[in-house]
Amino acid sequence: MRNNIFKITGLTIAIALLSYVLITYFDELNQADEFNQFLSDAATISEIHNSNSANFKDVSTFQKLAEKDLKITSIIFAQTLKKHTNF
């Protein structure tokens, strides 16, 4: 009888310990999957940001060139207008 109680108690403790270990393992696995998904999303956003910043650099350079050309064109136009209207 006493031996039977020890077996049942030991088996209960073993099942409880195994259940705890398995639950903890799968919980940690789930958290790791979520974190990996977050890192994957962050990497994708970083790549998009990097690509867009390079594109903006090209647009910004073009805009500066366009402003410079516009200023030169405006000066030439003003000089031509001044020459022909005698202002």
Secondary structure, DSSP 8 states (H G I E B T S, - for coil): -HHHHHHHHHHHHHHHHHHHHHHHHHHHHHHHHHHHHHHHHHHHHHHHHHHHHHHHHHHHHHHHHHHHHHHHHHHHHHHHHHHHHT-
